[in-house]
């Protein structure tokens, strides 16, 4: 069963994403990634084929604790429904609306936000 990670990457480089979402499999390998950039642009990546074959060079995903131990990152598990909604918007439009970005940031930094789920 997949898990979903939502992370805030604090950096000043407009060429790097500031929100990264990942779907990870039971072996902690990425299945799909959503990168969100400061100009609302998104990039989506499918990392594994349906048969589990790696489509990109991937390594085991660090634990949530290991991610949060890095000063520039804040991460938490989130729901499949939140990930799938963002995936659909990102793949359909190659952008996220300001409302969607705000909801992601609220989910990250406010555990009681209604879109939060594990």
C-alpha positions in Angstrom: 0.0 0.0 0.0 1.4 3.4 -1.0 2.2 6.2 1.4 2.1 9.9 0.4 4.5 12.5 1.6 4.0 16.3 1.3 7.1 18.5 1.8 8.0 22.1 1.9 11.6 22.8 0.6 12.8 26.2 1.8 15.0 27.6 -0.9 15.4 30.8 -2.8 16.1 29.3 -6.2 13.2 29.8 -8.6 14.4 26.9 -10.7 13.9 24.5 -7.8 10.5 23.3 -6.5 9.3 24.6 -3.1 6.7 21.9 -2.6 7.4 18.3 -3.4 4.8 15.5 -3.1 5.7 11.9 -3.5 3.9 8.6 -3.6 6.1 5.8 -2.2 5.6 2.0 -2.3 6.0 -0.5 0.4 9.8 -0.7 -0.2 10.0 3.1 0.2 10.7 3.7 -3.5 9.0 6.6 -5.3 6.2 5.7 -7.6 5.2 9.3 -8.6 6.5 12.8 -7.8 4.9 16.2 -8.1 7.2 19.3 -8.0 5.6 22.7 -7.5 7.5 25.8 -8.4 7.1 29.4 -7.1 5.5 30.5 -10.4 2.7 27.9 -9.9 4.3 25.7 -12.6 4.4 21.9 -11.9 6.4 19.0 -13.1 5.1 15.4 -12.6 7.1 12.3 -12.9 6.1 8.6 -13.0 9.0 6.7 -11.5 7.8 3.1 -12.0 5.9 1.3 -14.6 2.7 -0.6 -13.6 4.8 -3.8 -13.3 7.2 -2.0 -10.9 10.1 -1.5 -13.3 12.0 1.7 -12.6 11.5 4.4 -15.3 13.9 6.9 -13.7 16.9 6.4 -11.4 15.4 6.3 -7.9 16.7 5.5 -4.5 15.0 4.5 -1.3 13.0 7.4 0.1 14.3 8.7 3.5 12.0 8.3 6.5 9.9 11.2 7.6 12.2 11.8 10.5 15.3 11.9 8.2 13.6 14.4 5.9 12.5 16.6 8.9 16.0 16.5 10.3 17.1 18.6 7.4 16.8 22.3 8.2 15.5 23.3 4.8 12.6 20.7 4.8 9.3 20.1 6.5 7.4 17.0 5.6 4.4 15.0 6.7 2.4 12.1 5.5 -0.8 13.0 3.7 -3.8 11.3 2.2 -4.1 9.5 -1.1 -7.1 11.7 -2.0 -5.1 14.9 -1.6 -2.2 13.5 -3.6 -4.6 12.3 -6.4 -6.4 15.7 -6.5 -3.1 17.6 -6.9 -1.8 15.0 -9.4 -4.9 15.5 -11.6 -4.6 19.3 -11.5 -0.8 19.2 -12.1 -1.0 16.8 -15.0 -4.1 18.5 -16.6 -2.9 22.1 -16.4 0.9 21.9 -15.6 0.1 24.4 -12.9 -1.5 24.6 -9.5 -4.0 27.3 -8.6 -3.1 29.7 -5.8 -5.9 28.1 -3.7 -4.4 24.6 -4.2 -0.9 25.9 -3.2 -2.4 27.6 -0.1 -4.2 24.4 0.8 -1.0 22.4 0.6 0.9 24.9 2.7 -1.9 24.9 5.3 -1.9 21.1 5.3 1.9 21.1 6.0 1.9 23.6 8.7 -1.5 23.2 10.4 -2.2 19.6 11.3 -5.9 20.4 12.0 -6.4 21.7 8.4 -9.4 19.9 6.8 -7.3 18.5 3.9 -4.9 16.8 6.2 -5.1 13.0 6.4 -2.8 10.0 6.7 
